[in-house]
């Protein structure tokens, strides 16, 4: 990291340089998941492939930017790992509608689930993949994911300081 800090690279370029490889890996994972769903499990894709990957890219950009923000704010790697687990993985897994239906959750938990970006991604995935709905139905989910991605990327770049310490 010290060598990166001493280069004339701008903070925005450094953040994007750290994001892009993981973004590419995430999109490759998405391609593999769609191909496995189609050919291994015979689950037909009923909606738009472009909308599916566009929504996935917004979610991926937002979550990767949140990860960069957490690593910028945390004092050490252990704290960053713990924060990432508590702030992202557990809420996304439990409150997104992936494992448990949101409608079956108590009302206060349903309200809390509205701040979990994975909730909107899961809704969009189900809508595009299984129901074949388009952007005219999923516009709110896509908009919220775009706002999340923009806010997280902006905060990550703003909080990043190119210095040693």
DSSP file (Angstrom, degrees, kcal/mol; ACC not computed):
  #  RESIDUE AA STRUCTURE BP1 BP2  ACC     N-H-->O    O-->H-N    N-H-->O    O-->H-N    TCO  KAPPA ALPHA  PHI   PSI    X-CA   Y-CA   Z-CA
    1    1 A X     >        0   0    0      0, 0.0     4,-2.3     0, 0.0     5,-0.2   0.000 360.0 360.0 360.0 -34.9    0.0    0.0    0.0
    2    2 A X  H  >  +     0   0    0      1,-0.2     4,-1.6     2,-0.2     5,-0.1   0.888 360.0  51.4 -59.9 -38.7    2.9    2.4    0.7
    3    3 A X  H  4 S+     0   0    0      1,-0.2     4,-0.4     2,-0.2    -1,-0.2   0.879 109.6  50.0 -66.7 -36.8    4.0    2.1   -2.9
    4    4 A X  H >4 S+     0   0    0      1,-0.2     3,-1.0     2,-0.2     5,-0.3   0.897 108.5  52.7 -66.2 -39.5    0.5    3.0   -4.1
    5    5 A X  H 3< S+     0   0    0     -4,-2.3    -1,-0.2     1,-0.2    -2,-0.2   0.838 105.4  54.6 -66.6 -32.7    0.4    6.0   -1.8
    6    6 A X  T 3< S+     0   0    0     -4,-1.6    -1,-0.2    -5,-0.2    -2,-0.2   0.555  92.5  91.1 -80.4  -6.3    3.6    7.4   -3.2
    7    7 A X  S <  S-     0   0    0     -3,-1.0    -3,-0.0    -4,-0.4     0, 0.0  -0.417  89.5-112.9 -83.2 163.8    2.5    7.3   -6.8
    8    8 A X  S    S+     0   0    0     -2,-0.1     2,-0.2     2,-0.0    -1,-0.1   0.274  72.4 132.3 -79.7  14.7    0.7   10.2   -8.5
    9    9 A X        -     0   0    0     -5,-0.3     2,-0.1     1,-0.1    -2,-0.1  -0.452  58.6-122.9 -68.8 135.4   -2.5    8.2   -8.7
   10   10 A X     >  -     0   0    0     -2,-0.2     4,-2.3     1,-0.1     5,-0.2  -0.412  21.4-112.7 -74.8 154.0   -5.6   10.1   -7.5
   11   11 A X  H  > S+     0   0    0      1,-0.2     4,-2.6     2,-0.2     5,-0.2   0.877 118.1  53.8 -55.5 -39.2   -7.7    8.7   -4.7
   12   12 A X  H  > S+     0   0    0      1,-0.2     4,-2.5     2,-0.2    -1,-0.2   0.918 109.5  47.5 -62.1 -42.8  -10.6    8.1   -7.1
   13   13 A X  H  > S+     0   0    0      2,-0.2     4,-2.3     1,-0.2    -1,-0.2   0.876 111.7  51.0 -65.9 -37.2   -8.4    6.1   -9.4
   14   14 A X  H  X S+     0   0    0     -4,-2.3     4,-1.6     2,-0.2    -2,-0.2   0.922 111.0  47.6 -66.4 -44.2   -7.0    4.1   -6.5
   15   15 A X  H  X S+     0   0    0     -4,-2.6     4,-2.0     1,-0.2     3,-0.3   0.939 114.2  46.6 -62.3 -46.8  -10.5    3.3   -5.3
   16   16 A X  H  X S+     0   0    0     -4,-2.5     4,-2.8     1,-0.2    -1,-0.2   0.873 109.1  55.7 -64.1 -35.9  -11.7    2.3   -8.7
   17   17 A X  H  X S+     0   0    0     -4,-2.3     4,-0.6     1,-0.2    -1,-0.2   0.819 110.8  44.7 -64.8 -30.8   -8.5    0.2   -9.2
   18   18 A X  H  X S+     0   0    0     -4,-1.6     4,-0.6    -3,-0.3    -2,-0.2   0.806 116.8  46.3 -80.5 -30.5   -9.3   -1.7   -6.1
   19   19 A X  H  X S+     0   0    0     -4,-2.0     4,-2.5    -5,-0.2     3,-0.3   0.898  99.0  66.7 -77.6 -41.8  -13.0   -2.1   -7.1
   20   20 A X  H  X S+     0   0    0     -4,-2.8     4,-2.6     1,-0.2     5,-0.2   0.845  98.0  49.5 -58.3 -43.5  -12.7   -3.2  -10.7
   21   21 A X  H  X S+     0   0    0     -4,-0.6     4,-2.0     1,-0.2    -1,-0.2   0.922 115.4  44.5 -62.8 -39.9  -11.0   -6.6  -10.2
   22   22 A X  H  X S+     0   0    0     -4,-0.6     4,-2.5    -3,-0.3    -2,-0.2   0.854 111.7  53.7 -71.1 -33.8  -13.6   -7.6   -7.6
   23   23 A X  H  X S+     0   0    0     -4,-2.5     4,-2.5     2,-0.2    -2,-0.2   0.928 108.9  49.0 -62.5 -45.0  -16.4   -6.3   -9.8
   24   24 A X  H  X S+     0   0    0     -4,-2.6     4,-2.2     1,-0.2    -2,-0.2   0.899 111.6  49.0 -62.3 -40.8  -15.1   -8.4  -12.7
   25   25 A X  H  X S+     0   0    0     -4,-2.0     4,-2.4     2,-0.2    -1,-0.2   0.914 111.0  50.7 -64.7 -42.2  -15.0  -11.5  -10.4
   26   26 A X  H  X S+     0   0    0     -4,-2.5     4,-1.9     2,-0.2    -2,-0.2   0.895 111.0  47.7 -62.3 -40.9  -18.5  -10.8   -9.2
   27   27 A X  H  X S+     0   0    0     -4,-2.5     4,-2.3     2,-0.2    -1,-0.2   0.874 110.3  52.2 -69.7 -35.8  -19.8  -10.4  -12.7
   28   28 A X  H  X S+     0   0    0     -4,-2.2     4,-2.5     2,-0.2    -2,-0.2   0.908 108.5  51.4 -63.2 -41.2  -18.1  -13.7  -13.7
   29   29 A X  H  X S+     0   0    0     -4,-2.4     4,-2.6     1,-0.2    -2,-0.2   0.892 108.5  52.1 -60.2 -39.3  -19.7  -15.4  -10.7
   30   30 A X  H  X S+     0   0    0     -4,-1.9     4,-2.5     2,-0.2    -2,-0.2   0.917 108.6  49.8 -64.0 -43.6  -23.1  -14.0  -12.0
   31   31 A X  H  X S+     0   0    0     -4,-2.3     4,-2.6     1,-0.2    -2,-0.2   0.933 112.3  47.9 -59.8 -46.2  -22.4  -15.4  -15.4
   32   32 A X  H  X S+     0   0    0     -4,-2.5     4,-2.8     1,-0.2     5,-0.2   0.899 111.0  50.9 -62.7 -40.7  -21.6  -18.8  -13.9
   33   33 A X  H  X S+     0   0    0     -4,-2.6     4,-2.6     2,-0.2    -1,-0.2   0.910 112.1  46.6 -64.5 -42.1  -24.7  -18.7  -11.7
   34   34 A X  H  X S+     0   0    0     -4,-2.5     4,-2.4     2,-0.2    -2,-0.2   0.927 114.1  47.6 -66.0 -44.0  -27.0  -18.0  -14.7
   35   35 A X  H  X>S+     0   0    0     -4,-2.6     4,-3.0    -5,-0.2     5,-0.5   0.914 113.5  47.4 -63.8 -42.6  -25.3  -20.7  -16.8
   36   36 A X  I  X>S+     0   0    0     -4,-2.8     5,-2.1     1,-0.2     4,-1.8   0.916 112.3  50.3 -64.8 -41.9  -25.6  -23.2  -14.0
   37   37 A X  I  <5S+     0   0    0     -4,-2.6     6,-3.5    -5,-0.2    -2,-0.2   0.910 117.0  41.4 -60.1 -41.4  -29.2  -22.3  -13.4
   38   38 A X  I  <5S+     0   0    0     -4,-2.4    -2,-0.2     4,-0.2    -1,-0.2   0.947 130.1  21.0 -72.1 -50.7  -30.0  -22.6  -17.1
   39   39 A X  I  <5S+     0   0    0     -4,-3.0    -3,-0.2    -5,-0.2    -2,-0.2   0.782 130.1  36.6 -98.5 -29.0  -28.1  -25.8  -18.0
   40   40 A X  I  <<S+     0   0    0     -4,-1.8    -3,-0.2    -5,-0.5    -4,-0.1   0.884 132.7  23.2 -89.9 -43.8  -27.5  -27.7  -14.8
   41   41 A X  S   <S-     0   0    0     -5,-2.1    -3,-0.2     2,-0.1    -4,-0.2   0.473  95.9-130.9-103.8  -3.5  -30.8  -27.0  -12.9
   42   42 A X        +     0   0    0     -6,-0.4     2,-0.7     1,-0.2    -4,-0.2   0.865  49.6 154.4  56.7  41.6  -33.0  -26.2  -15.9
   43   43 A X        -     0   0    0     -6,-3.5    -1,-0.2    -7,-0.1     2,-0.1  -0.897  38.9-135.9 -98.0 112.7  -34.4  -23.0  -14.5
   44   44 A X        -     0   0    0     -2,-0.7     2,-0.8    -3,-0.1    -6,-0.0  -0.423   7.0-127.7 -73.6 141.7  -35.4  -20.8  -17.4
   45   45 A X        -     0   0    0      1,-0.2    85,-0.2    -2,-0.1    84,-0.1  -0.802  28.3-178.8 -85.0 112.8  -34.5  -17.1  -17.4
   46   46 A X        +     0   0    0     83,-2.1    83,-0.2    -2,-0.8    -1,-0.2   0.678  56.2  49.3 -90.6 -19.1  -37.9  -15.5  -18.1
   47   47 A X  S    S-     0   0    0     81,-0.8     2,-0.4     1,-0.1    87,-0.1  -0.216 100.5 -50.2-110.2-161.9  -36.8  -11.8  -18.1
   48   48 A X     >  -     0   0    0     85,-0.4     4,-2.1     1,-0.2    -1,-0.1  -0.558  31.5-154.3 -78.5 127.7  -34.2   -9.6  -19.7
   49   49 A X  H  > S+     0   0    0     -2,-0.4     4,-2.5     2,-0.2     5,-0.2   0.866  98.5  54.6 -65.3 -37.2  -30.6  -10.6  -19.4
   50   50 A X  H  > S+     0   0    0      2,-0.2     4,-2.5     1,-0.2    -1,-0.2   0.922 109.5  46.1 -64.0 -44.7  -29.5   -7.0  -19.6
   51   51 A X  H  > S+     0   0    0      2,-0.2     4,-2.5     1,-0.2     5,-0.2   0.891 111.9  52.8 -65.3 -39.3  -31.8   -6.0  -16.7
   52   52 A X  H  X S+     0   0    0     -4,-2.1     4,-2.0     1,-0.2    -2,-0.2   0.944 115.6  38.5 -60.8 -49.5  -30.5   -8.9  -14.7
   53   53 A X  H  X S+     0   0    0     -4,-2.5     4,-2.3     2,-0.2    -2,-0.2   0.821 114.3  55.1 -74.8 -30.4  -26.9   -8.0  -15.2
   54   54 A X  H  X S+     0   0    0     -4,-2.5     4,-1.9    -5,-0.2    -2,-0.2   0.930 111.0  44.6 -64.9 -45.0  -27.5   -4.3  -14.9
   55   55 A X  H  X S+     0   0    0     -4,-2.5     4,-2.3     1,-0.2    -2,-0.2   0.904 113.3  51.3 -64.9 -41.8  -29.2   -4.8  -11.5
   56   56 A X  H  X S+     0   0    0     -4,-2.0     4,-2.7    -5,-0.2    -2,-0.2   0.890 108.3  52.0 -62.7 -39.1  -26.4   -7.1  -10.4
   57   57 A X  H  X S+     0   0    0     -4,-2.3     4,-2.5     2,-0.2    -1,-0.2   0.886 109.2  49.6 -67.6 -37.2  -23.8   -4.6  -11.4
   58   58 A X  H  X S+     0   0    0     -4,-1.9     4,-2.2     2,-0.2    -2,-0.2   0.935 113.9  45.5 -63.9 -45.9  -25.5   -1.9   -9.3
   59   59 A X  H  X S+     0   0    0     -4,-2.3     4,-2.6     2,-0.2     5,-0.2   0.922 114.4  48.6 -63.0 -43.8  -25.7   -4.1   -6.3
   60   60 A X  H  X S+     0   0    0     -4,-2.7     4,-2.5     1,-0.2     5,-0.3   0.909 110.8  49.8 -64.1 -43.7  -22.1   -5.3   -6.7
   61   61 A X  H  X S+     0   0    0     -4,-2.5     4,-2.0    -5,-0.2    -1,-0.2   0.908 113.4  47.4 -61.7 -42.5  -20.8   -1.7   -7.1
   62   62 A X  H  X S+     0   0    0     -4,-2.2     4,-2.1     2,-0.2    -2,-0.2   0.923 114.4  44.2 -65.8 -45.5  -22.7   -0.6   -4.0
   63   63 A X  H  X S+     0   0    0     -4,-2.6     4,-2.1     2,-0.2    -2,-0.2   0.879 113.9  49.8 -71.2 -36.8  -21.6   -3.5   -1.8
   64   64 A X  H  X S+     0   0    0     -4,-2.5     4,-2.2    -5,-0.2    -1,-0.2   0.896 111.1  50.2 -66.4 -38.4  -18.0   -3.3   -3.0
   65   65 A X  H  X S+     0   0    0     -4,-2.0     4,-2.6    -5,-0.3    -2,-0.2   0.885 108.5  52.5 -66.0 -37.9  -17.9    0.4   -2.3
   66   66 A X  H  X S+     0   0    0     -4,-2.1     4,-2.6     2,-0.2    -1,-0.2   0.901 108.1  51.8 -62.6 -40.0  -19.4   -0.3    1.2
   67   67 A X  H  X S+     0   0    0     -4,-2.1     4,-2.3     2,-0.2    -2,-0.2   0.906 110.0  47.9 -62.3 -42.3  -16.5   -2.7    1.7
   68   68 A X  H  X S+     0   0    0     -4,-2.2     4,-2.1     2,-0.2    -2,-0.2   0.917 111.5  51.4 -63.6 -42.8  -14.0   -0.1    0.7
   69   69 A X  H  X S+     0   0    0     -4,-2.6     4,-2.2     1,-0.2    -2,-0.2   0.915 109.7  49.3 -60.9 -43.5  -15.6    2.4    3.0
   70   70 A X  H  X S+     0   0    0     -4,-2.6     4,-2.4     1,-0.2    -1,-0.2   0.921 111.5  48.8 -61.4 -43.7  -15.5    0.0    5.9
   71   71 A X  H  < S+     0   0    0     -4,-2.3    -1,-0.2     1,-0.2    -2,-0.2   0.825 111.4  50.3 -68.3 -29.4  -11.8   -0.7    5.3
   72   72 A X  H  < S+     0   0    0     -4,-2.1    -1,-0.2     1,-0.2    -2,-0.2   0.884 116.1  41.4 -71.8 -39.1  -11.1    3.0    5.1
   73   73 A X  H  < S+     0   0    0     -4,-2.2    -2,-0.2    -5,-0.2    -1,-0.2   0.800  97.1  89.3 -80.3 -30.0  -12.9    3.7    8.4
   74   74 A X     <  -     0   0    0     -4,-2.4     3,-0.1    -5,-0.2     4,-0.0  -0.395  69.2-142.5 -74.1 145.7  -11.6    0.7   10.4
   75   75 A X  S    S+     0   0    0      1,-0.1     2,-0.3    -2,-0.1    -1,-0.1   0.797  80.2   6.4 -76.8 -29.8   -8.4    1.0   12.3
   76   76 A X  S  > S-     0   0    0      1,-0.1     4,-2.1     0, 0.0     5,-0.1  -0.923  79.1 -99.8-148.5 173.1   -7.2   -2.5   11.6
   77   77 A X  H  > S+     0   0    0     -2,-0.3     4,-2.5     1,-0.2     5,-0.2   0.859 116.7  55.2 -67.4 -37.2   -8.1   -5.6    9.5
   78   78 A X  H  > S+     0   0    0      2,-0.2     4,-2.3     1,-0.2    -1,-0.2   0.934 110.4  45.7 -62.3 -45.9   -9.8   -7.5   12.4
   79   79 A X  H  > S+     0   0    0      1,-0.2     4,-2.9     2,-0.2     5,-0.2   0.898 111.6  52.7 -63.9 -40.3  -12.2   -4.6   13.0
   80   80 A X  H  X S+     0   0    0     -4,-2.1     4,-2.5     2,-0.2    -2,-0.2   0.914 109.9  48.5 -61.7 -42.9  -12.9   -4.3    9.3
   81   81 A X  H  X S+     0   0    0     -4,-2.5     4,-2.1     2,-0.2    -2,-0.2   0.917 113.5  46.4 -63.1 -44.0  -13.7   -8.0    9.1
   82   82 A X  H  X S+     0   0    0     -4,-2.3     4,-2.5     2,-0.2     5,-0.2   0.914 113.2  48.7 -67.1 -42.6  -16.0   -7.8   12.1
   83   83 A X  H  X S+     0   0    0     -4,-2.9     4,-3.1     1,-0.2     5,-0.3   0.916 110.7  51.1 -61.9 -42.9  -17.7   -4.7   10.9
   84   84 A X  H  X>S+     0   0    0     -4,-2.5     4,-1.9    -5,-0.2     5,-1.4   0.900 111.5  47.9 -61.9 -40.6  -18.3   -6.2    7.4
   85   85 A X  I  <>S+     0   0    0     -4,-2.1     5,-2.1     3,-0.2     6,-0.3   0.935 118.1  39.6 -65.7 -46.6  -19.8   -9.3    8.9
   86   86 A X  I  <5S+     0   0    0     -4,-2.5     5,-0.4     1,-0.2    -2,-0.2   0.883 122.7  39.7 -73.0 -38.8  -22.1   -7.4   11.2
   87   87 A X  I  <5S+     0   0    0     -4,-3.1    -2,-0.2    -5,-0.2    -1,-0.2   0.737 132.5  11.8 -86.0 -23.2  -23.1   -4.6    8.8
   88   88 A X  I  X5S+     0   0    0     -4,-1.9     4,-2.3    -5,-0.3     5,-0.3   0.774 120.6  44.1-120.6 -59.4  -23.4   -6.6    5.6
   89   89 A X  I  ><S+     0   0    0     -5,-1.4     4,-2.7     2,-0.2     5,-0.2   0.954 114.9  42.4 -64.4 -55.1  -23.4  -10.4    5.7
   90   90 A X  H  ><S+     0   0    0     -5,-2.1     4,-2.7     1,-0.2     5,-0.3   0.940 118.6  43.2 -62.6 -49.8  -25.8  -11.1    8.6
   91   91 A X  H  > S+     0   0    0     -5,-0.4     4,-2.9    -6,-0.3     5,-0.2   0.921 116.4  48.9 -61.7 -40.2  -28.4   -8.5    7.7
   92   92 A X  H  X S+     0   0    0     -4,-2.3     4,-0.8     1,-0.2     6,-0.4   0.906 115.4  43.8 -64.2 -40.4  -28.3   -9.4    4.1
   93   93 A X  H  < S+     0   0    0     -4,-2.7     6,-0.7    -5,-0.3     7,-0.3   0.911 125.5  30.8 -71.1 -43.1  -28.6  -13.1    4.7
   94   94 A X  H  < S+     0   0    0     -4,-2.7     6,-0.3    -5,-0.2     3,-0.2   0.809 127.2  34.2 -89.9 -31.0  -31.4  -12.8    7.4
   95   95 A X  H  < S+     0   0    0     -4,-2.9    -3,-0.2    -5,-0.3    21,-0.2   0.332  95.4  80.4-112.0   6.9  -33.4   -9.7    6.4
   96   96 A X  S  < S-     0   0    0     -4,-0.8    27,-0.2    -5,-0.2    -1,-0.1   0.612 101.4-109.4 -90.8 -11.8  -33.3   -9.7    2.6
   97   97 A X  S    S+     0   0    0     -3,-0.2    -4,-0.1     3,-0.2    -3,-0.1   0.474  90.5 113.6  92.1   3.3  -36.0  -12.2    1.9
   98   98 A X  S    S+     0   0    0     -6,-0.4     3,-0.1    -5,-0.2    -4,-0.1   0.931  93.1  11.0 -72.4 -47.3  -33.4  -14.7    0.7
   99   99 A X  S    S+     0   0    0     -6,-0.7     2,-0.4     1,-0.3    -5,-0.1   0.855 135.2  33.5 -98.5 -46.9  -33.9  -17.2    3.5
  100  100 A X  S    S-     0   0    0     -7,-0.3    -1,-0.3    -6,-0.3    -3,-0.2  -0.923  87.4-111.1-116.4 136.2  -37.0  -16.0    5.2
  101  101 A X    >   -     0   0    0     -2,-0.4     3,-1.2     1,-0.2     4,-0.3  -0.443  20.7-139.1 -63.8 132.4  -40.0  -14.3    3.6
  102  102 A X  G >  S+     0   0    0      1,-0.3     3,-1.5     2,-0.2    -1,-0.2   0.852 101.6  62.3 -63.2 -34.6  -40.2  -10.7    4.6
  103  103 A X  G 3  S+     0   0    0      1,-0.3    -1,-0.3    -6,-0.1    -2,-0.1   0.730 100.5  54.2 -65.1 -20.9  -43.9  -10.9    4.9
  104  104 A X  G <  S+     0   0    0     -3,-1.2    -1,-0.3     2,-0.1    -2,-0.2   0.498  90.7  96.3 -89.6  -4.8  -43.5  -13.6    7.7
  105  105 A X  S <  S-     0   0    0     -3,-1.5     5,-0.1    -4,-0.3   -10,-0.0  -0.498  89.6 -92.1 -82.8 153.4  -41.2  -11.3    9.8
  106  106 A X    >>  -     0   0    0     -2,-0.2     4,-2.2     1,-0.1     3,-0.6  -0.309  42.6-107.5 -59.8 151.2  -42.6   -9.2   12.6
  107  107 A X  H 3> S+     0   0    0      1,-0.2     4,-2.0     2,-0.2     5,-0.2   0.863 117.6  52.0 -53.1 -45.7  -43.6   -5.7   11.6
  108  108 A X  H 3> S+     0   0    0      1,-0.2     4,-1.9     2,-0.2    -1,-0.2   0.883 111.1  48.4 -61.8 -35.2  -40.6   -3.9   13.2
  109  109 A X  H <> S+     0   0    0     -3,-0.6     4,-2.2     2,-0.2    -1,-0.2   0.866 107.6  55.4 -70.8 -36.2  -38.1   -6.3   11.5
  110  110 A X  H  X S+     0   0    0     -4,-2.2     4,-0.5     2,-0.2    -2,-0.2   0.891 107.9  49.4 -61.3 -38.6  -39.9   -5.7    8.2
  111  111 A X  H >< S+     0   0    0     -4,-2.0     3,-1.1     1,-0.2     4,-0.2   0.918 110.5  49.3 -66.8 -43.1  -39.3   -2.0    8.7
  112  112 A X  H >< S+     0   0    0     -4,-1.9     3,-1.8     1,-0.2    -2,-0.2   0.864 101.9  63.9 -62.6 -35.9  -35.6   -2.5    9.4
  113  113 A X  H >< S+     0   0    0     -4,-2.2     3,-1.4     1,-0.3    -1,-0.2   0.691  84.7  76.3 -64.4 -16.8  -35.3   -4.7    6.3
  114  114 A X  T << S+     0   0    0     -3,-1.1    -1,-0.3    -4,-0.5    -2,-0.2   0.691  91.2  54.1 -68.4 -17.7  -36.1   -1.7    4.2
  115  115 A X  T <  S+     0   0    0     -3,-1.8     2,-0.7    -4,-0.2    -1,-0.3   0.419  85.5  98.1 -94.8   2.3  -32.6   -0.4    4.7
  116  116 A X    X>  -     0   0    0     -3,-1.4     3,-1.3    -4,-0.2     4,-0.7  -0.811  61.1-157.9 -93.0 112.5  -30.9   -3.6    3.5
  117  117 A X  H >> S+     0   0    0     -2,-0.7     4,-1.7     1,-0.3     3,-0.6   0.819  89.5  66.2 -59.9 -30.8  -29.9   -3.2   -0.2
  118  118 A X  H 3> S+     0   0    0      1,-0.2     4,-2.9     2,-0.2    -1,-0.3   0.807  90.8  65.2 -62.4 -27.7  -29.9   -7.0   -0.7
  119  119 A X  H <> S+     0   0    0     -3,-1.3     4,-2.0    -6,-0.2    -1,-0.2   0.928 105.4  42.9 -57.6 -45.1  -33.7   -6.9   -0.1
  120  120 A X  H <X S+     0   0    0     -4,-0.7     4,-2.1    -3,-0.6    -1,-0.2   0.826 113.4  51.9 -73.9 -32.1  -34.1   -4.9   -3.3
  121  121 A X  H  X S+     0   0    0     -4,-1.7     4,-2.9     2,-0.2    -2,-0.2   0.919 110.1  48.3 -69.1 -43.4  -31.6   -7.0   -5.2
  122  122 A X  H  X S+     0   0    0     -4,-2.9     4,-2.7     2,-0.2     5,-0.2   0.912 111.7  50.4 -62.7 -42.5  -33.4  -10.3   -4.2
  123  123 A X  H  X S+     0   0    0     -4,-2.0     4,-2.3    -5,-0.2    -1,-0.2   0.924 112.8  46.4 -60.8 -44.2  -36.7   -8.7   -5.3
  124  124 A X  H  X S+     0   0    0     -4,-2.1     4,-3.0     2,-0.2     5,-0.3   0.911 111.8  51.3 -65.6 -42.1  -35.3   -7.7   -8.6
  125  125 A X  H  X>S+     0   0    0     -4,-2.9     4,-2.8     1,-0.2     5,-0.6   0.940 112.4  45.4 -60.3 -47.5  -33.7  -11.1   -9.1
  126  126 A X  I  X>S+     0   0    0     -4,-2.7     5,-1.5     1,-0.2     4,-1.5   0.910 114.9  49.2 -62.0 -41.4  -36.9  -12.9   -8.5
  127  127 A X  I  <>S+     0   0    0     -4,-2.3     6,-2.2    -5,-0.2     5,-1.0   0.938 119.9  34.3 -64.8 -47.5  -38.8  -10.5  -10.7
  128  128 A X  I  <5S+     0   0    0     -4,-3.0   -81,-0.8     4,-0.2     4,-0.4   0.947 125.7  38.1 -73.5 -49.2  -36.5  -10.8  -13.6
  129  129 A X  I  <5S+     0   0    0     -4,-2.8   -83,-2.1    -5,-0.3    -3,-0.2   0.934 130.7  21.0 -73.5 -47.2  -35.4  -14.4  -13.4
  130  130 A X  I  <<S+     0   0    0     -4,-1.5    -3,-0.2    -5,-0.6    -1,-0.1   0.835 133.3  31.3 -95.3 -35.3  -38.6  -16.1  -12.3
  131  131 A X  I   <S-     0   0    0     -5,-1.5    -3,-0.2    -4,-0.4    -4,-0.1   0.696  89.8-133.5-100.1 -20.9  -41.4  -13.8  -13.3
  132  132 A X      < +     0   0    0     -5,-1.0    -4,-0.2    -4,-0.4    -5,-0.1   0.740  46.9 157.9  76.6  22.3  -40.0  -12.1  -16.4
  133  133 A X        -     0   0    0     -6,-2.2   -85,-0.4    -9,-0.1    -1,-0.2  -0.386  27.8-139.4 -79.2 161.3  -41.0   -8.6  -15.3
  134  134 A X    >>  -     0   0    0    -87,-0.1     4,-1.9    -2,-0.1     3,-1.3  -0.296  34.7 -77.5-109.6-167.7  -39.3   -5.6  -16.7
  135  135 A X  H 3> S+     0   0    0      1,-0.3     4,-1.0     2,-0.2     7,-0.1   0.776 120.0  70.0 -64.9 -28.4  -38.0   -2.2  -15.6
  136  136 A X  H 34 S+     0   0    0      1,-0.2    -1,-0.3     2,-0.2     4,-0.1   0.770 110.9  33.2 -62.4 -24.2  -41.5   -0.8  -15.6
  137  137 A X  H <4 S+     0   0    0     -3,-1.3     3,-0.4     1,-0.1    -2,-0.2   0.788 125.1  41.6 -95.3 -37.2  -42.2   -3.0  -12.5
  138  138 A X  H  X S+     0   0    0     -4,-1.9     4,-2.4     1,-0.2     5,-0.2   0.190  76.4 113.3 -99.3  16.3  -38.8   -3.0  -10.9
  139  139 A X  H  X S+     0   0    0     -4,-1.0     4,-2.6     1,-0.2    -1,-0.2   0.866  77.0  51.6 -59.3 -38.3  -37.9    0.7  -11.4
  140  140 A X  H  > S+     0   0    0     -3,-0.4     4,-2.6     2,-0.2    -1,-0.2   0.924 110.7  47.2 -67.2 -43.3  -38.0    1.4   -7.6
  141  141 A X  H  > S+     0   0    0      2,-0.2     4,-2.3     1,-0.2    -2,-0.2   0.927 114.7  46.7 -62.0 -45.1  -35.7   -1.4   -6.7
  142  142 A X  H  X S+     0   0    0     -4,-2.4     4,-2.2     2,-0.2    -2,-0.2   0.907 112.6  50.4 -64.6 -41.6  -33.2   -0.4   -9.5
  143  143 A X  H  X S+     0   0    0     -4,-2.6     4,-2.5    -5,-0.2    -2,-0.2   0.927 110.9  48.4 -61.9 -45.6  -33.4    3.2   -8.4
  144  144 A X  H  X S+     0   0    0     -4,-2.6     4,-2.5     1,-0.2    -1,-0.2   0.885 111.8  49.5 -64.1 -38.5  -32.7    2.4   -4.8
  145  145 A X  H  X S+     0   0    0     -4,-2.3     4,-2.5     2,-0.2    -1,-0.2   0.882 111.0  50.2 -66.9 -37.1  -29.8    0.2   -5.8
  146  146 A X  H  X S+     0   0    0     -4,-2.2     4,-2.5     2,-0.2    -2,-0.2   0.907 111.5  47.8 -66.6 -42.0  -28.4    3.0   -8.0
  147  147 A X  H  X S+     0   0    0     -4,-2.5     4,-2.7     2,-0.2     5,-0.2   0.924 112.2  50.1 -63.9 -44.1  -28.7    5.5   -5.1
  148  148 A X  H  X S+     0   0    0     -4,-2.5     4,-2.6     1,-0.2     5,-0.2   0.929 112.2  47.1 -58.9 -46.6  -27.0    3.0   -2.7
  149  149 A X  H  X S+     0   0    0     -4,-2.5     4,-2.4     1,-0.2     5,-0.2   0.919 113.9  47.5 -63.1 -44.0  -24.1    2.5   -5.2
  150  150 A X  H  X S+     0   0    0     -4,-2.5     4,-2.3     2,-0.2    -2,-0.2   0.915 114.1  46.6 -64.9 -43.1  -23.7    6.2   -5.8
  151  151 A X  H  X S+     0   0    0     -4,-2.7     4,-2.7     2,-0.2     5,-0.2   0.931 114.5  46.3 -66.0 -45.4  -23.7    7.1   -2.1
  152  152 A X  H  X S+     0   0    0     -4,-2.6     4,-2.5    -5,-0.2    -2,-0.2   0.910 114.1  47.4 -66.2 -41.6  -21.3    4.3   -1.1
  153  153 A X  H  X S+     0   0    0     -4,-2.4     4,-2.3    -5,-0.2     5,-0.2   0.914 113.5  48.5 -65.5 -41.9  -18.9    5.1   -3.9
  154  154 A X  H  X S+     0   0    0     -4,-2.3     4,-2.6    -5,-0.2    -2,-0.2   0.925 113.4  46.7 -63.2 -45.2  -19.0    8.8   -3.1
  155  155 A X  H  X S+     0   0    0     -4,-2.7     4,-2.5     2,-0.2     5,-0.2   0.901 111.3  51.9 -64.4 -40.6  -18.5    8.2    0.6
  156  156 A X  H  X S+     0   0    0     -4,-2.5     4,-1.2    -5,-0.2    -2,-0.2   0.925 114.1  42.8 -62.6 -44.0  -15.6    5.7    0.0
  157  157 A X  H  < S+     0   0    0     -4,-2.3    -2,-0.2     1,-0.2    -1,-0.2   0.904 115.5  49.7 -68.2 -40.8  -13.8    8.2   -2.2
  158  158 A X  H  < S+     0   0    0     -4,-2.6    -2,-0.2     1,-0.2    -1,-0.2   0.870 114.0  44.1 -67.0 -37.2  -14.5   11.1    0.1
  159  159 A X  H  < S+     0   0    0     -4,-2.5     2,-0.3    -5,-0.2    -1,-0.2   0.670  90.2 101.7 -83.5 -17.3  -13.2    9.3    3.2
  160  160 A X     <  -     0   0    0     -4,-1.2     2,-0.5    -5,-0.2  -149,-0.1  -0.528  53.8-167.2 -72.6 127.9  -10.1    7.9    1.6
  161  161 A X        -     0   0    0     -2,-0.3     2,-1.6     2,-0.1    -2,-0.0  -0.968  19.5-138.4-116.3 131.0   -7.0    9.8    2.5
  162  162 A X        +     0   0    0     -2,-0.5     2,-0.3  -157,-0.0    -2,-0.0  -0.621  65.2 102.2 -89.6  81.0   -3.8    9.1    0.6
  163  163 A X        -     0   0    0     -2,-1.6     2,-0.3  -157,-0.0    -2,-0.1  -0.977  69.5-108.7-154.1 161.4   -1.4    9.1    3.5
  164  164 A X              0   0    0     -2,-0.3    -2,-0.0     1,-0.2  -162,-0.0  -0.744 360.0 360.0 -92.4 145.6    0.6    6.8    5.7
  165  165 A X              0   0    0     -2,-0.3    -1,-0.2     0, 0.0     0, 0.0   0.230 360.0 360.0 151.9 360.0   -0.4    6.3    9.3
